[in-house]
Amino acid sequence: MSTAQNAGEGATVLPPKKSRTGLYIGIAVAAIVAIVAAVLVFVNLNSNAAPDAGGSDTGAITEGLGSPEQPVRLGTVGASEEYWTTFTEAAAAEGISLEVINFDSYPEPNPALAAGDLDINQFQHIVYLGEHEANNNDGLVPIGATAIYPLGLYSTEFGSIDEIPAGSTVAIPDDPSNLARGLLILQSAGLVEIEGGGSIFATLDQVLPSSKVKVTTLEAALTVTSLPDVAAAIINNDFLADAGLTAEDALAKDDPSDPNALPYVNIFAVNEKDKDNAVLLKLVEIFQNNQDVLDGVQETAAGTAVFLKTPVADLQESLKKVIADNKAK
């Protein structure tokens, strides 16, 4: 008799055993769904977080100033210097897109900043900005210091100040801010006397006849080439290498620690409305603290840069005084 026949004759048929495979699959699916949901919540929360000024915690700035669509436009003179590339890369590492724009001469970056063609510039000291503001009233202000570059007196003939003979000629740059600064260095060295003790606005006609040496003015780039013809010359740091000189060769120079040197601190400048902009302030912080950037600046400056983190309030107060002195002269 077949099995089918036995079943048809009322035999007891046991129910089949339930398989556990479906249960395991259900548990696994539920676990996967829970994990995916948790990941989606985490991603959503992080995507809604606003990036900080530098993007160092949450990635690059994606909109507004500092984003790829609106990079910070920084103006300078000498953008081909390698440290500007280093600075741009350091800013990018902090999430800030930066475009460094070159200008061929000093009179150009401040008007460009005032016109809104730049967001920030970095090429000048407070004396230079103060003179610009006194004449133009553009509302440009410093938001951070970079360095001061002590201006020095050099000679290829004499090894000390004492060796410079009375009645000899010393050359200094003819641009107003460096002319006055050069005269103050000569006065500190005992080579000249300036009427009224001198100031950041000292002029050649204020040099008293009782001075030890005669002073002549030349375009800044020519002071270094004048060395064979004069006893000594005040030479801008940019031109030292042309004469095979280093900062250590200076017979005299101004003292960066002297409060009177504050107006000669180089600065980042912005329009007053942007003085508290977090992205621009972050750029200042990066410049002041990135060692690769500082090393590049120092190499370009032939070792003469003295880096500073002068309080912004002090920079702005110094600017106000320089502006007032300019208007009063």
Backbone bond lengths (Angstrom), bond angles and torsions (degrees), N, CA, C in turn:
res aa  C-N    CA-C-N  psi(-1)  N-CA   C-N-CA  omega(-1)  CA-C   N-CA-C  phi
1 M - - - 1.471 - - 1.501 108.09 -
2 S 1.266 113.11 135.47 1.461 116.42 -175.69 1.509 110.60 -79.78
3 T 1.310 113.61 163.30 1.450 119.97 178.58 1.503 111.20 -62.15
4 A 1.334 116.27 -41.69 1.454 119.90 -179.78 1.510 111.10 -60.10
5 Q 1.256 114.60 -37.71 1.457 118.71 179.38 1.516 110.01 -66.98
6 N 1.324 119.58 -41.25 1.456 122.55 178.86 1.520 110.74 -60.77
7 A 1.337 116.29 -40.37 1.461 119.36 179.73 1.494 110.59 -65.32
8 G 1.312 115.35 -38.29 1.436 118.84 -178.58 1.504 111.79 -70.70
9 E 1.328 120.21 -14.03 1.437 123.81 -177.51 1.511 112.32 -98.04
10 G 1.367 116.79 18.70 1.460 119.87 173.10 1.498 115.28 91.01
11 A 1.298 118.89 13.62 1.460 121.44 176.56 1.521 110.36 -63.10
12 T 1.345 117.87 145.97 1.476 122.57 179.08 1.525 109.53 -73.32
13 V 1.320 114.27 126.06 1.467 119.30 -179.61 1.521 108.50 -110.78
14 L 1.347 119.65 118.80 1.473 124.13 -179.65 1.536 110.48 -74.65
15 P 1.340 117.60 141.32 1.485 119.67 177.28 1.525 110.67 -65.67
16 P 1.323 117.97 148.67 1.488 120.21 179.54 1.530 110.81 -66.95
17 K 1.341 117.67 148.84 1.471 122.24 176.13 1.537 110.64 -68.23
18 K 1.354 115.53 135.63 1.483 119.77 179.44 1.534 110.52 -72.15
19 S 1.334 115.42 135.92 1.487 119.80 177.36 1.539 110.04 -81.04
20 R 1.363 120.10 141.94 1.481 124.81 177.58 1.539 112.68 -88.56
21 T 1.318 116.46 -2.06 1.483 119.63 -177.38 1.519 111.55 -60.81
22 G 1.312 117.67 -45.39 1.475 120.97 -179.20 1.510 111.99 -61.57
23 L 1.345 116.35 -38.91 1.466 119.80 179.46 1.526 110.79 -62.22
24 Y 1.331 116.29 -45.09 1.468 119.98 -179.52 1.526 111.36 -63.16
25 I 1.314 116.04 -40.12 1.471 119.71 179.80 1.529 110.35 -63.91
26 G 1.332 115.16 -40.96 1.469 118.66 179.96 1.520 112.35 -62.47
27 I 1.338 115.75 -42.48 1.467 119.87 178.83 1.527 111.03 -63.01
28 A 1.327 115.08 -42.24 1.470 119.70 -179.52 1.516 111.01 -63.90
29 V 1.321 116.67 -43.81 1.476 120.52 179.92 1.516 110.28 -61.83
30 A 1.328 116.50 -43.27 1.470 120.19 -179.87 1.526 111.07 -61.40
31 A 1.327 116.39 -40.37 1.470 120.21 179.79 1.517 111.27 -65.11
32 I 1.333 115.97 -42.47 1.469 120.16 179.99 1.518 110.50 -63.61
33 V 1.332 116.74 -42.63 1.466 120.50 179.08 1.519 110.56 -60.24
34 A 1.339 116.15 -42.29 1.468 120.06 -179.44 1.523 111.42 -63.29
35 I 1.333 116.09 -41.66 1.470 120.22 -179.67 1.521 110.88 -65.56
36 V 1.335 116.62 -45.35 1.470 120.55 179.75 1.522 110.41 -61.08
37 A 1.323 117.03 -41.18 1.469 120.67 179.79 1.520 110.87 -62.22
38 A 1.347 116.02 -42.50 1.467 119.95 179.70 1.529 111.18 -63.31
39 V 1.337 116.28 -42.04 1.471 120.07 179.04 1.520 110.78 -62.84
40 L 1.344 116.54 -43.32 1.467 120.15 -179.43 1.518 111.24 -62.82
41 V 1.327 117.27 -39.68 1.474 120.48 177.93 1.515 110.30 -63.53
42 F 1.364 116.83 -44.01 1.469 120.71 -179.53 1.522 111.45 -62.15
43 V 1.335 116.40 -45.50 1.463 120.68 -179.62 1.519 110.57 -63.43
44 N 1.326 115.88 -41.26 1.462 119.85 -178.50 1.517 111.43 -64.03
45 L 1.340 116.03 -42.34 1.466 119.57 179.46 1.512 111.57 -63.05
46 N 1.334 116.48 -42.33 1.459 119.96 -178.59 1.514 112.05 -72.67
47 S 1.309 118.66 -32.49 1.456 120.38 -179.67 1.510 111.21 -70.53
48 N 1.342 117.12 -23.59 1.460 120.17 179.40 1.515 112.54 -87.02
49 A 1.347 118.14 -9.36 1.465 120.24 -179.28 1.507 110.24 -74.83
50 A 1.321 116.70 136.17 1.464 121.35 -179.80 1.511 109.35 -78.62
51 P 1.341 119.31 134.38 1.464 120.96 178.41 1.511 110.50 -67.83
52 D 1.362 115.80 148.32 1.453 117.89 175.84 1.514 108.85 -77.30
53 A 1.346 116.37 179.77 1.471 120.74 -172.91 1.508 111.72 -57.26
54 G 1.335 117.11 -38.69 1.450 118.82 -177.15 1.502 113.61 -99.84
55 G 1.321 117.49 -8.81 1.442 119.74 -179.96 1.517 113.44 70.92
56 S 1.351 117.85 13.43 1.456 119.88 -173.88 1.514 112.08 -71.18
57 D 1.354 117.87 -24.45 1.451 120.54 -177.85 1.527 111.86 -97.96
58 T 1.314 118.43 -32.72 1.457 120.26 -171.72 1.515 112.93 -124.59
59 G 1.327 118.81 14.69 1.446 120.90 177.84 1.512 112.38 98.90
60 A 1.312 115.41 -174.23 1.456 121.64 -174.43 1.522 111.79 -69.16
61 I 1.337 114.79 151.88 1.456 120.54 173.16 1.524 107.74 -65.66
62 T 1.310 115.88 129.69 1.469 119.61 -174.40 1.520 113.42 -106.43
63 E 1.325 117.69 -14.24 1.458 119.39 177.45 1.519 109.40 -151.08
64 G 1.344 115.68 154.89 1.451 120.31 -178.73 1.515 112.75 80.44
65 L 1.330 116.31 -170.05 1.461 121.72 -177.21 1.527 110.80 -59.39
66 G 1.319 115.03 128.26 1.457 120.64 -179.42 1.513 114.01 99.27
67 S 1.338 116.65 -5.87 1.462 120.77 177.43 1.530 109.46 -84.98
68 P 1.329 118.28 164.85 1.471 120.04 177.57 1.521 112.94 -57.68
69 E 1.348 116.67 -32.64 1.465 119.96 179.05 1.513 112.49 -77.48
70 Q 1.331 117.84 -22.07 1.464 121.94 -179.89 1.525 110.09 -138.46
71 P 1.346 117.08 68.36 1.464 119.42 -179.18 1.521 111.37 -65.18
72 V 1.304 115.83 150.34 1.458 120.59 173.86 1.523 108.24 -65.28
73 R 1.323 116.39 129.58 1.465 121.43 179.65 1.522 108.14 -100.68
74 L 1.325 115.49 110.89 1.462 121.69 -178.49 1.521 109.48 -109.95
75 G 1.317 116.72 126.40 1.457 121.24 179.64 1.513 112.19 -101.04
76 T 1.314 116.01 141.42 1.459 120.59 177.93 1.515 109.44 -154.00
77 V 1.312 116.41 170.71 1.462 122.70 172.11 1.522 106.80 -109.26
78 G 1.315 117.09 117.49 1.461 120.63 -177.56 1.514 112.46 97.62
79 A 1.327 116.95 41.12 1.470 121.08 -178.86 1.518 112.67 -66.36
80 S 1.327 117.78 -12.92 1.466 120.25 179.55 1.522 112.60 -75.05
81 E 1.337 117.13 -11.67 1.465 119.22 177.82 1.532 109.03 -60.80
82 E 1.320 116.59 137.95 1.457 121.67 -171.05 1.529 112.88 -61.45
83 Y 1.330 117.35 -29.68 1.456 118.30 -176.41 1.522 112.71 -66.13
84 W 1.334 117.82 -20.58 1.470 118.74 176.45 1.525 110.65 -69.65
85 T 1.326 116.93 -34.24 1.469 119.76 174.15 1.522 109.94 -65.95
86 T 1.321 116.38 -42.56 1.462 120.65 177.41 1.522 110.70 -60.49
87 F 1.325 116.45 -42.01 1.467 121.25 179.83 1.529 111.22 -64.84
88 T 1.325 116.21 -42.60 1.464 120.67 178.68 1.528 110.75 -60.80
89 E 1.326 116.19 -41.04 1.469 120.47 179.18 1.521 110.91 -69.01
90 A 1.325 117.03 -37.55 1.468 120.81 178.44 1.528 110.30 -65.69
91 A 1.334 116.86 -38.95 1.463 120.81 177.10 1.525 110.42 -64.46
92 A 1.337 116.35 -42.68 1.468 120.56 179.51 1.525 111.20 -61.49
93 A 1.334 116.41 -37.10 1.457 120.58 178.43 1.520 111.74 -64.54
94 E 1.321 116.47 -23.16 1.463 121.88 177.23 1.521 111.93 -97.39
95 G 1.334 116.31 8.27 1.456 120.30 175.10 1.506 116.06 91.58
96 I 1.333 118.05 8.56 1.464 121.43 -176.06 1.524 110.54 -109.18
97 S 1.322 115.98 124.52 1.466 120.61 174.00 1.522 108.19 -83.20
98 L 1.325 116.13 128.97 1.465 121.73 -174.18 1.515 110.39 -132.57
99 E 1.326 116.08 135.03 1.463 122.34 174.67 1.525 108.30 -119.30
100 V 1.329 116.75 118.72 1.460 121.50 178.84 1.525 108.61 -94.36
101 I 1.321 115.43 122.47 1.464 121.88 -174.59 1.528 109.24 -108.97
102 N 1.321 116.12 127.99 1.464 120.77 -177.20 1.520 112.38 -89.17
103 F 1.340 115.18 142.04 1.464 122.83 170.79 1.523 107.85 -124.17
104 D 1.313 115.38 145.77 1.463 120.05 -174.55 1.522 113.56 -83.05
105 S 1.332 117.14 -19.67 1.465 119.12 -176.72 1.523 110.47 -144.92
106 Y 1.321 116.09 157.21 1.456 122.38 -176.39 1.531 114.95 -62.38
107 P 1.321 120.59 -33.32 1.473 118.98 -177.68 1.531 114.63 -69.27
108 E 1.329 119.03 -5.99 1.465 120.31 -172.77 1.535 116.57 -89.91
109 P 1.338 120.66 -41.54 1.473 119.10 -171.49 1.525 115.60 -65.62
110 N 1.327 119.16 -33.22 1.466 119.40 -179.34 1.530 112.64 -68.23
111 P 1.329 119.43 -47.16 1.468 118.25 174.82 1.529 112.94 -59.63
112 A 1.332 116.83 -36.09 1.469 120.02 178.62 1.527 110.96 -65.34
113 L 1.322 116.38 -38.83 1.465 120.63 177.46 1.524 110.50 -66.20
114 A 1.315 116.23 -45.93 1.466 120.72 -179.66 1.522 111.61 -61.97
115 A 1.329 117.19 -33.74 1.467 122.11 -178.38 1.524 112.44 -79.34
116 G 1.322 117.67 -8.20 1.460 120.45 -179.06 1.511 114.26 88.40
117 D 1.330 116.64 7.30 1.462 120.10 177.71 1.529 111.27 -77.78
118 L 1.329 116.60 -16.61 1.459 123.11 176.07 1.528 108.63 -126.99
119 D 1.331 115.58 158.70 1.457 120.92 172.84 1.521 111.07 -98.62
120 I 1.333 116.35 -24.09 1.459 121.98 -174.71 1.518 107.73 -163.20
121 N 1.332 117.75 152.04 1.461 118.89 171.49 1.518 109.97 -135.59
122 Q 1.316 115.64 163.45 1.461 121.28 -179.29 1.507 108.13 -153.57
123 F 1.332 116.13 98.31 1.461 120.07 -179.36 1.526 112.47 -160.57
124 Q 1.330 118.72 -6.02 1.466 121.75 -165.26 1.525 112.30 -132.18
125 H 1.343 114.64 161.14 1.459 118.83 170.52 1.527 109.41 -99.04
126 I 1.320 115.59 175.75 1.470 120.98 -173.85 1.518 111.30 -63.73
127 V 1.327 117.28 -36.86 1.464 119.89 179.05 1.525 110.81 -58.16
128 Y 1.322 115.81 -44.43 1.474 119.59 -179.09 1.519 110.77 -65.53
129 L 1.336 117.08 -45.75 1.466 120.24 179.62 1.526 110.45 -63.88
130 G 1.340 116.81 -38.87 1.460 120.27 -179.80 1.517 112.50 -62.86
131 E 1.323 115.97 -39.99 1.463 119.28 177.54 1.526 110.47 -64.74
132 H 1.337 116.10 -41.06 1.463 120.35 178.52 1.526 110.65 -62.32
133 E 1.316 116.69 -45.58 1.466 120.70 -177.17 1.531 111.69 -68.08
134 A 1.311 116.78 -36.66 1.468 119.71 178.55 1.519 110.94 -62.21
135 N 1.317 116.40 -33.07 1.462 121.02 -177.80 1.524 113.80 -90.83
136 N 1.343 117.62 -23.31 1.466 120.01 -171.56 1.530 115.00 -122.93
137 N 1.326 116.67 -22.98 1.466 121.18 179.11 1.533 111.47 52.19
138 D 1.333 116.96 50.15 1.464 122.12 -177.73 1.523 113.45 -84.38
139 G 1.332 116.93 -12.46 1.463 119.11 -179.15 1.515 113.57 76.14
140 L 1.321 117.31 34.70 1.463 121.73 176.31 1.529 108.52 -90.58
141 V 1.338 116.33 138.47 1.464 120.44 -176.09 1.529 110.33 -137.06
142 P 1.333 117.10 153.11 1.468 120.16 176.32 1.521 110.83 -80.58
143 I 1.345 116.93 144.58 1.461 120.95 175.05 1.529 111.85 -124.93
144 G 1.321 117.20 6.11 1.456 119.29 178.09 1.512 111.83 176.98
145 A 1.316 115.50 149.01 1.463 121.65 178.36 1.520 110.22 -93.05
146 T 1.317 115.95 153.52 1.461 120.50 172.50 1.535 109.10 -113.57
147 A 1.304 116.56 -68.15 1.465 119.74 -177.85 1.521 109.34 -161.02
148 I 1.293 114.72 164.64 1.458 120.69 168.41 1.523 106.15 -115.06
149 Y 1.312 115.36 140.29 1.457 121.15 -177.99 1.527 107.81 -114.63
150 P 1.331 117.11 97.03 1.462 119.37 -177.66 1.525 111.77 -53.57
151 L 1.319 115.02 130.05 1.463 121.01 179.12 1.522 107.92 -86.81
152 G 1.333 117.07 133.48 1.457 119.59 -172.54 1.515 114.70 -121.51
153 L 1.333 113.99 159.86 1.462 122.99 175.04 1.521 107.85 -103.50
154 Y 1.338 116.87 127.68 1.465 121.61 -175.40 1.523 110.89 -127.36
155 S 1.326 114.34 154.47 1.458 120.50 176.67 1.521 109.43 -148.33
156 T 1.323 115.76 142.92 1.467 119.55 174.02 1.525 111.18 -100.80
157 E 1.332 115.24 -1.22 1.473 119.86 -177.80 1.513 112.89 -110.14
158 F 1.328 116.31 -34.33 1.463 120.38 -174.67 1.530 110.55 -119.02
159 G 1.329 114.91 145.07 1.455 120.39 -175.33 1.505 115.29 -97.90
160 S 1.331 117.78 -4.78 1.458 120.84 178.99 1.521 109.65 -156.04
161 I 1.311 115.33 165.03 1.470 120.86 177.95 1.525 110.64 -61.29
162 D 1.315 116.40 -40.40 1.470 120.48 -176.94 1.523 112.67 -63.07
163 E 1.336 117.04 -26.28 1.461 119.95 -178.18 1.530 112.59 -78.33
164 I 1.313 118.43 -16.54 1.472 120.77 -178.56 1.522 108.79 -69.61
165 P 1.323 118.27 120.75 1.471 120.20 -173.62 1.526 112.92 -74.57
166 A 1.295 115.15 150.19 1.466 120.96 175.49 1.522 109.22 -62.20
167 G 1.316 116.05 139.97 1.456 120.53 178.54 1.510 114.78 86.18
168 S 1.345 117.55 -6.30 1.466 119.86 178.53 1.528 110.05 -77.21
169 T 1.325 115.63 170.13 1.470 120.72 -174.60 1.526 110.88 -107.37
170 V 1.322 114.56 137.34 1.462 122.32 176.65 1.532 108.00 -120.97
171 A 1.323 116.78 134.65 1.464 121.39 -179.35 1.527 110.60 -99.04
172 I 1.344 115.46 143.19 1.464 120.93 176.43 1.537 108.95 -136.02
173 P 1.340 118.48 158.01 1.479 120.77 179.17 1.530 110.91 -63.34
174 D 1.326 116.33 150.87 1.463 119.72 -175.48 1.522 114.52 -96.20
175 D 1.359 118.83 -7.06 1.462 117.93 176.68 1.525 108.82 -72.00
176 P 1.338 118.05 140.55 1.469 121.51 -167.50 1.525 115.87 -52.57
177 S 1.345 117.73 -45.52 1.465 118.17 -175.35 1.518 111.69 -68.62
178 N 1.344 118.11 -42.32 1.458 120.21 179.61 1.521 112.14 -77.23
179 L 1.335 117.89 -25.39 1.460 120.78 174.83 1.517 109.48 -62.92
180 A 1.333 116.37 -50.97 1.461 120.23 179.68 1.526 111.06 -62.48
181 R 1.299 115.58 -42.80 1.466 119.69 -179.64 1.525 110.53 -63.16
182 G 1.351 116.88 -41.25 1.458 120.73 177.74 1.519 112.05 -62.07
183 L 1.332 116.43 -41.45 1.462 119.69 178.71 1.523 111.46 -63.33
184 L 1.332 117.07 -38.38 1.467 120.21 178.97 1.529 111.13 -65.76
185 I 1.331 116.68 -36.04 1.471 119.97 176.52 1.531 110.14 -65.30
186 L 1.326 115.80 -44.22 1.470 119.51 179.41 1.527 110.85 -63.06
187 Q 1.329 115.47 -36.60 1.468 118.63 178.77 1.530 110.45 -67.61
188 S 1.330 117.49 -43.11 1.463 121.13 178.57 1.529 111.05 -61.91
189 A 1.344 116.11 -31.14 1.465 120.51 179.88 1.522 112.56 -83.12
190 G 1.339 117.53 -4.17 1.455 121.12 178.59 1.517 114.19 82.56
191 L 1.338 116.43 16.13 1.458 119.20 -178.24 1.525 113.46 -92.95
192 V 1.328 117.12 -25.24 1.466 120.30 176.67 1.524 109.80 -137.99
193 E 1.319 114.21 162.84 1.460 121.86 170.80 1.523 107.19 -122.27
194 I 1.331 115.60 133.93 1.461 120.98 -177.03 1.522 109.99 -111.29
195 E 1.299 115.40 134.18 1.459 121.06 179.18 1.533 110.64 -55.43
196 G 1.322 115.79 128.88 1.459 120.68 178.68 1.514 114.14 74.83
197 G 1.318 117.57 7.64 1.456 120.72 177.72 1.512 114.67 90.41
198 G 1.351 115.95 -11.17 1.458 119.71 176.51 1.522 113.08 85.05
199 S 1.325 115.20 162.56 1.461 122.80 179.03 1.530 108.14 -160.22
200 I 1.333 116.34 -176.88 1.460 119.33 178.32 1.525 111.37 -70.69
201 F 1.341 116.00 -2.01 1.463 120.29 177.44 1.529 111.57 -114.87
202 A 1.322 117.24 17.09 1.460 120.70 -179.10 1.525 110.79 -58.96
203 T 1.324 115.67 143.18 1.462 121.65 -179.23 1.518 110.39 -123.93
204 L 1.308 115.08 166.41 1.460 120.37 -176.25 1.517 111.76 -62.47
205 D 1.333 117.34 -34.62 1.464 119.00 -177.86 1.528 112.97 -74.81
206 Q 1.332 116.78 -3.73 1.464 120.48 175.44 1.532 112.46 -92.12
207 V 1.340 116.76 -3.88 1.465 120.16 176.50 1.520 108.42 -72.93
208 L 1.327 116.76 123.15 1.464 121.38 -174.75 1.535 111.29 -77.40
209 P 1.350 116.52 149.26 1.474 121.15 179.89 1.521 113.10 -60.26
210 S 1.331 116.60 -21.07 1.466 119.94 -179.10 1.530 112.85 -76.96
211 S 1.310 118.00 -1.19 1.466 121.65 -178.72 1.528 111.41 -63.39
212 K 1.312 115.97 150.25 1.460 121.68 -177.51 1.516 111.69 -68.86
213 V 1.352 117.95 -37.55 1.462 120.83 -175.36 1.531 110.34 -122.22
214 K 1.319 114.65 164.89 1.455 121.75 172.21 1.532 108.50 -93.04
215 V 1.300 116.24 149.72 1.475 120.35 -177.31 1.516 109.32 -121.99
216 T 1.332 115.32 133.54 1.457 120.92 174.80 1.529 108.70 -124.39
217 T 1.301 116.54 150.63 1.477 120.29 -180.00 1.525 110.74 -108.35
218 L 1.325 114.99 143.18 1.462 122.46 178.34 1.530 109.17 -139.64
219 E 1.316 115.84 157.97 1.463 119.19 172.56 1.527 107.28 -57.82
220 A 1.345 116.32 141.55 1.468 121.02 -169.26 1.528 113.00 -51.27
221 A 1.324 117.51 -42.40 1.463 120.54 -176.89 1.529 112.15 -68.04
222 L 1.325 117.12 -19.09 1.466 120.42 -177.01 1.529 113.28 -90.74
223 T 1.328 117.59 -13.15 1.468 118.22 -178.71 1.526 110.75 -62.39
224 V 1.325 116.03 -36.24 1.452 118.73 -178.54 1.527 111.11 -70.36
225 T 1.332 118.12 -36.74 1.465 120.28 179.92 1.525 111.90 -76.48
226 S 1.338 115.80 -11.46 1.469 119.32 179.76 1.522 112.56 -83.84
227 L 1.331 117.53 -8.39 1.468 120.07 -173.56 1.533 114.62 -53.18
228 P 1.331 120.49 -38.17 1.470 118.56 178.74 1.537 113.26 -66.02
229 D 1.330 116.79 -17.80 1.469 120.30 -173.29 1.523 114.01 -107.22
230 V 1.347 117.06 -6.53 1.467 120.30 -179.32 1.519 109.38 -128.77
231 A 1.321 115.27 165.45 1.463 118.69 179.63 1.524 111.33 -70.82
232 A 1.319 116.13 -34.63 1.459 121.12 -178.99 1.525 108.31 -164.81
233 A 1.319 115.81 167.40 1.465 119.54 -179.94 1.517 109.96 -150.04
234 I 1.331 115.27 144.02 1.465 121.83 169.36 1.532 106.72 -80.96
235 I 1.336 116.47 121.02 1.463 120.55 -173.54 1.525 110.54 -123.65
236 N 1.321 115.66 128.22 1.464 120.26 174.71 1.521 109.59 -62.95
237 N 1.325 116.22 144.82 1.464 121.39 -176.15 1.521 113.38 -56.93
238 D 1.331 116.04 -30.34 1.465 119.96 -177.78 1.525 112.98 -60.90
239 F 1.343 116.52 -22.68 1.461 119.68 -172.45 1.535 113.66 -107.53
240 L 1.339 116.42 3.50 1.466 118.52 -176.88 1.523 112.20 -61.95
241 A 1.320 116.06 -42.90 1.469 119.14 -176.24 1.520 111.68 -61.82
242 D 1.351 116.72 -29.48 1.471 120.27 -179.86 1.521 111.91 -62.45
243 A 1.323 115.68 -26.10 1.467 119.36 -179.23 1.519 111.76 -104.44
244 G 1.319 116.90 8.09 1.457 119.78 -178.22 1.510 112.58 68.47
245 L 1.342 116.95 28.40 1.459 122.06 -178.13 1.518 110.31 -106.41
246 T 1.325 115.72 158.98 1.467 121.89 171.75 1.526 107.87 -128.25
247 A 1.308 116.05 168.63 1.467 120.34 -178.51 1.526 111.74 -59.54
248 E 1.326 116.52 -29.14 1.470 119.67 -179.59 1.527 112.58 -68.29
249 D 1.337 117.11 -15.04 1.469 120.38 -179.69 1.530 113.07 -82.11
250 A 1.319 117.78 -6.08 1.465 120.75 -175.94 1.527 110.91 -64.16
251 L 1.322 115.67 135.91 1.467 121.22 175.21 1.525 110.29 -81.50
252 A 1.316 116.33 -27.52 1.465 122.07 177.88 1.520 108.14 -158.89
253 K 1.317 117.19 154.82 1.465 121.52 176.59 1.521 109.16 -160.59
254 D 1.334 115.44 163.66 1.455 117.14 179.12 1.528 110.23 -77.06
255 D 1.318 116.18 158.77 1.455 123.11 -173.04 1.527 110.15 -99.48
256 P 1.349 118.35 113.55 1.465 120.45 -178.89 1.522 113.72 -61.27
257 S 1.333 117.74 -24.50 1.466 120.66 -179.11 1.523 112.82 -80.96
258 D 1.320 116.93 -10.82 1.465 121.27 179.22 1.526 108.73 -73.51
259 P 1.351 118.64 127.16 1.470 120.29 177.91 1.527 113.12 -53.39
260 N 1.334 116.60 -27.78 1.460 119.93 178.81 1.529 112.23 -68.45
261 A 1.347 115.40 -13.74 1.466 119.06 179.70 1.524 112.10 -86.76
262 L 1.343 117.95 -9.67 1.466 120.86 -177.10 1.527 113.40 -52.73
263 P 1.334 119.77 -41.33 1.471 118.40 179.63 1.521 114.63 -61.38
264 Y 1.331 117.42 -14.03 1.459 120.49 -178.95 1.529 112.78 -98.71
265 V 1.338 116.98 9.84 1.457 120.98 174.89 1.526 109.13 -72.63
266 N 1.311 116.77 131.96 1.463 121.44 177.13 1.530 109.85 -78.76
267 I 1.319 116.05 148.39 1.459 120.41 -167.08 1.534 113.26 -140.15
268 F 1.328 115.03 160.75 1.460 123.18 160.32 1.525 106.46 -89.65
269 A 1.335 117.49 133.79 1.462 121.52 178.92 1.520 110.48 -123.01
270 V 1.332 115.84 145.84 1.465 122.16 178.12 1.526 108.77 -140.03
271 N 1.326 116.28 170.61 1.452 120.25 169.28 1.525 108.39 -69.21
272 E 1.324 116.64 145.73 1.463 120.61 -173.96 1.524 112.45 -55.34
273 K 1.322 117.88 -35.19 1.462 120.93 -179.38 1.526 112.12 -63.71
274 D 1.338 116.95 -18.14 1.467 121.21 -176.96 1.525 112.84 -105.66
275 K 1.324 117.81 10.66 1.465 119.74 -172.53 1.528 113.41 -66.55
276 D 1.348 117.51 -20.07 1.463 120.58 178.46 1.529 112.35 -109.19
277 N 1.327 117.47 12.30 1.459 120.84 -178.52 1.531 110.43 -64.83
278 A 1.325 116.28 123.06 1.464 121.03 -173.58 1.524 112.76 -64.24
279 V 1.324 117.75 -35.92 1.463 120.77 -179.42 1.522 110.42 -67.30
280 L 1.327 116.75 -44.67 1.463 120.51 -179.29 1.527 111.00 -67.31
281 L 1.318 117.09 -39.02 1.466 120.21 177.03 1.526 110.86 -65.77
282 K 1.330 116.64 -33.51 1.462 120.14 177.35 1.525 110.75 -65.47
283 L 1.322 116.96 -37.43 1.465 120.11 177.48 1.529 110.75 -61.98
284 V 1.327 116.55 -41.54 1.468 120.19 177.03 1.521 109.78 -59.56
285 E 1.322 116.17 -45.34 1.464 120.92 -179.62 1.527 111.18 -60.81
286 I 1.318 116.43 -42.53 1.471 120.14 179.32 1.526 109.90 -61.96
287 F 1.328 116.97 -46.64 1.463 121.08 -178.76 1.531 110.54 -60.25
288 Q 1.311 116.75 -42.92 1.460 120.86 -175.25 1.521 113.49 -72.30
289 N 1.341 117.14 -22.23 1.458 119.64 -170.97 1.520 115.30 -117.84
290 N 1.317 118.30 -10.66 1.459 119.74 -179.54 1.530 109.67 -83.49
291 Q 1.317 116.84 114.59 1.465 120.23 -173.02 1.520 112.45 -66.21
292 D 1.321 118.06 -33.83 1.470 120.32 177.99 1.526 110.97 -63.64
293 V 1.322 115.96 -39.44 1.465 120.16 177.12 1.523 110.02 -64.92
294 L 1.319 116.72 -47.87 1.466 120.62 -178.37 1.530 111.10 -62.24
295 D 1.324 116.49 -39.45 1.468 119.81 178.36 1.527 110.50 -62.90
296 G 1.338 116.40 -39.05 1.458 120.09 178.87 1.515 112.30 -66.52
297 V 1.333 116.14 -40.93 1.470 120.16 176.62 1.515 109.99 -61.94
298 Q 1.320 116.44 -44.90 1.460 120.43 -177.81 1.523 111.82 -63.56
299 E 1.322 115.89 -38.02 1.469 119.17 177.91 1.526 110.97 -64.38
300 T 1.334 115.96 -42.54 1.461 120.45 178.56 1.520 111.34 -64.73
301 A 1.331 116.50 -34.74 1.467 121.60 -176.56 1.520 112.82 -86.59
302 A 1.315 117.02 9.96 1.469 121.53 179.37 1.525 111.54 55.91
303 G 1.320 115.87 35.33 1.458 120.68 176.16 1.515 114.99 79.27
304 T 1.323 118.59 11.34 1.466 120.37 -174.29 1.527 114.14 -94.48
305 A 1.329 117.65 -12.19 1.468 119.64 -174.21 1.526 111.25 -70.48
306 V 1.329 115.73 135.07 1.463 122.52 171.56 1.525 105.85 -114.38
307 F 1.335 116.91 105.83 1.460 121.04 -173.20 1.523 110.75 -75.64
308 L 1.324 114.99 142.00 1.463 121.07 -175.52 1.517 110.95 -135.45
309 K 1.332 115.28 152.18 1.468 122.67 171.20 1.530 108.13 -125.72
310 T 1.312 114.56 52.71 1.461 121.32 -177.80 1.528 110.35 -58.80
311 P 1.336 118.73 133.60 1.471 120.11 177.28 1.527 111.45 -53.03
312 V 1.327 115.62 137.11 1.463 120.31 -177.09 1.522 111.06 -59.39
313 A 1.320 116.82 -36.88 1.473 120.04 179.28 1.524 111.09 -58.95
314 D 1.338 117.26 -37.82 1.467 121.45 178.76 1.529 110.58 -68.24
315 L 1.328 116.30 -39.68 1.466 120.00 178.56 1.525 110.35 -63.17
316 Q 1.316 116.18 -45.15 1.463 120.45 -177.41 1.530 111.36 -68.64
317 E 1.323 116.35 -35.28 1.463 119.55 177.00 1.521 110.86 -67.66
318 S 1.319 116.53 -40.23 1.464 120.72 177.30 1.519 110.49 -62.41
319 L 1.336 116.48 -40.76 1.464 120.01 178.48 1.526 111.04 -61.18
320 K 1.320 116.67 -44.06 1.469 120.27 179.38 1.528 110.99 -58.24
321 K 1.336 116.34 -41.06 1.462 120.06 -179.85 1.524 111.29 -67.56
322 V 1.336 115.98 -42.01 1.471 119.22 179.54 1.515 109.94 -63.43
323 I 1.335 118.05 -41.27 1.462 121.69 178.35 1.526 110.27 -61.52
324 A 1.331 115.40 -46.71 1.471 119.62 -179.11 1.524 110.65 -63.15
325 D 1.334 117.39 -40.98 1.465 120.41 179.56 1.524 110.96 -65.92
326 N 1.332 116.16 -36.77 1.466 120.04 177.77 1.530 110.95 -63.44
327 K 1.308 116.21 -43.28 1.460 120.02 -177.71 1.520 111.91 -71.62
328 A 1.340 115.48 -24.94 1.462 119.26 -177.68 1.505 113.43 -87.06
329 K 1.300 117.64 -15.57 1.481 118.99 -173.92 1.528 111.50 -76.41
